[in-house]
């Protein structure tokens, strides 16, 4: 199940938020994605780290994916969860999907179905085809294990969520 989440997440991220980035950041990110796609993980990681330190949510998501899959780094669910969380709180739909899915099974985080449901609801609310369907399917998986009060708590939290700004500036 890990591979489909990543494919949908990368696809959806790559085609939705570019209009929010400055031209240099977009070019740097595109270059890092190309390096990653060609298996050049060290240069990709270096560029993703540079962008992440400037608050780039897409780069944070990609660092999470690199750690989750062990691409160019030692596989580590906990570090992946940290990067996914950084992307998620900035409003990155792929980061929200990934971070929510980690909470269902407790990969890199403590299992928390309320957080899983909340993050997956937020991801689904972006209405990005593919990503939305994945988020809804995973959220359904979580609801089968939850009590009605937990679902209500998760819905309340998701409805009050406000993304933080990335802090990326035009150079």
C-alpha positions as CSV (number, residue, x, y, z in Angstrom):
1,X,0.0,0.0,0.0
2,X,3.0,2.4,0.4
3,X,3.7,2.7,-3.3
4,X,0.2,3.9,-4.3
5,X,0.2,6.6,-1.6
6,X,3.5,7.9,-2.8
7,X,2.5,7.9,-6.5
8,X,-0.7,9.8,-5.8
9,X,0.9,12.2,-3.4
10,X,3.8,13.1,-5.7
11,X,1.5,13.4,-8.7
12,X,-1.0,15.6,-6.9
13,X,1.7,17.8,-5.3
14,X,3.6,18.3,-8.6
15,X,0.5,19.6,-10.4
16,X,-1.3,21.7,-7.9
17,X,0.7,24.3,-5.8
18,X,3.3,25.6,-8.2
19,X,1.5,28.8,-8.6
20,X,2.3,29.6,-4.9
21,X,6.1,29.4,-5.3
22,X,8.6,31.9,-6.6
23,X,10.2,31.2,-9.9
24,X,13.7,30.3,-8.5
25,X,12.2,28.0,-5.9
26,X,10.0,26.3,-8.5
27,X,13.1,25.8,-10.7
28,X,15.1,24.4,-7.8
29,X,12.3,22.1,-6.8
30,X,11.8,20.9,-10.4
31,X,15.5,20.2,-10.7
32,X,15.5,18.2,-7.4
33,X,12.4,16.2,-8.6
34,X,14.2,15.4,-11.9
35,X,17.3,14.3,-10.0
36,X,15.2,12.1,-7.7
37,X,13.4,10.6,-10.7
38,X,16.7,9.7,-12.3
39,X,18.0,8.0,-9.1
40,X,20.4,10.9,-8.2
41,X,19.3,10.9,-4.6
42,X,22.3,12.8,-3.1
43,X,21.8,15.9,-5.2
44,X,18.1,15.7,-4.8
45,X,18.3,15.4,-1.0
46,X,20.7,18.3,-0.9
47,X,18.4,20.6,-2.9
48,X,15.3,19.4,-1.0
49,X,17.1,20.2,2.3
50,X,18.0,23.7,1.0
51,X,14.4,24.3,0.0
52,X,13.0,22.8,3.2
53,X,15.2,25.1,5.4
54,X,13.5,28.0,3.6
55,X,10.1,26.5,4.4
56,X,9.2,24.8,1.1
57,X,6.4,22.3,1.9
58,X,6.9,20.3,-1.3
59,X,10.6,19.7,-0.4
60,X,9.6,18.7,3.1
61,X,7.2,16.2,1.7
62,X,9.8,14.8,-0.6
63,X,12.3,14.4,2.2
64,X,9.6,12.5,4.1
65,X,9.2,10.3,1.1
66,X,12.9,9.7,0.8
67,X,13.1,8.6,4.4
68,X,9.9,6.5,4.2
69,X,11.2,4.5,1.2
70,X,14.9,4.7,2.0
71,X,15.8,6.4,-1.2
72,X,19.3,7.8,-0.8
73,X,19.0,7.7,3.0
74,X,18.6,5.1,5.7
75,X,14.9,4.2,5.8
76,X,13.4,5.7,9.0
77,X,9.6,6.1,9.6
78,X,10.1,8.5,12.4
79,X,12.2,11.0,10.4
80,X,9.7,10.5,7.5
81,X,6.9,11.4,9.9
82,X,8.7,14.6,11.0
83,X,9.1,15.8,7.4
84,X,5.5,14.8,6.4
85,X,4.2,16.7,9.5
86,X,6.2,19.8,8.5
87,X,4.6,19.7,5.0
88,X,1.1,18.8,6.3
89,X,0.9,21.8,8.7
90,X,1.8,24.1,5.8
91,X,-1.2,22.8,3.9
92,X,0.6,20.4,1.5
93,X,-2.1,17.8,0.5
94,X,0.4,15.0,-0.1
95,X,2.0,15.6,3.3
96,X,-1.4,15.6,4.9
97,X,-2.3,12.3,3.3
98,X,1.1,10.7,4.2
99,X,1.0,12.0,7.8
100,X,-2.6,10.8,8.3
101,X,-1.8,7.4,6.9
102,X,1.2,6.9,9.2
103,X,-1.2,7.4,12.2
104,X,-3.5,4.6,11.1
105,X,-0.8,1.9,11.7
106,X,1.5,3.9,14.0
107,X,4.5,4.1,11.6
108,X,7.0,6.6,13.0
109,X,4.3,8.0,15.3
110,X,2.0,6.5,17.9
111,X,-1.1,5.0,16.4
112,X,-3.8,7.7,16.7
113,X,-7.0,7.1,14.7
114,X,-8.4,10.5,15.6
115,X,-5.3,12.2,14.1
116,X,-5.4,9.9,11.1
117,X,-9.0,10.7,10.4
118,X,-8.4,14.4,10.9
119,X,-5.4,14.6,8.6
120,X,-7.1,12.4,6.0
121,X,-10.2,14.6,6.0
122,X,-8.1,17.7,5.5
123,X,-6.3,16.0,2.6
124,X,-9.6,14.8,1.0
125,X,-11.0,18.4,1.3
126,X,-8.4,19.5,-1.3
127,X,-10.5,17.6,-3.9
128,X,-7.5,16.6,-5.9
129,X,-8.4,13.6,-8.0
130,X,-6.5,10.4,-7.0
131,X,-5.3,11.9,-3.8
132,X,-8.8,12.6,-2.6
133,X,-9.9,9.0,-3.3
134,X,-6.8,7.6,-1.5
135,X,-7.5,9.9,1.5
136,X,-11.2,8.8,1.7
137,X,-10.3,5.1,1.4
138,X,-7.7,5.4,4.2
139,X,-10.1,7.4,6.3
140,X,-12.7,4.7,5.9
141,X,-10.1,2.2,7.1
142,X,-9.6,4.3,10.2
143,X,-13.4,4.7,10.9
144,X,-13.8,1.0,11.1
145,X,-11.7,1.0,14.2
146,X,-13.1,4.2,15.8
147,X,-15.8,5.0,18.3
148,X,-18.5,7.6,17.2
149,X,-17.1,10.2,19.7
150,X,-13.6,9.8,18.3
151,X,-15.0,10.5,14.8
152,X,-16.8,13.6,16.1
153,X,-13.5,14.8,17.7
154,X,-11.6,14.3,14.5
155,X,-14.2,16.1,12.4
156,X,-14.1,19.0,14.8
157,X,-10.3,19.2,14.7
158,X,-10.2,19.0,10.9
159,X,-12.8,21.7,10.5
160,X,-10.7,24.1,12.6
161,X,-7.4,23.4,10.9
162,X,-5.6,26.4,9.3
163,X,-2.5,25.9,7.3
164,X,0.6,27.9,8.3
165,X,2.5,29.8,5.7
166,X,5.6,28.2,4.2
167,X,7.7,31.3,4.6
168,X,9.1,31.0,1.1
169,X,9.9,34.4,-0.4
170,X,10.5,35.6,-3.9
171,X,14.2,36.0,-4.5
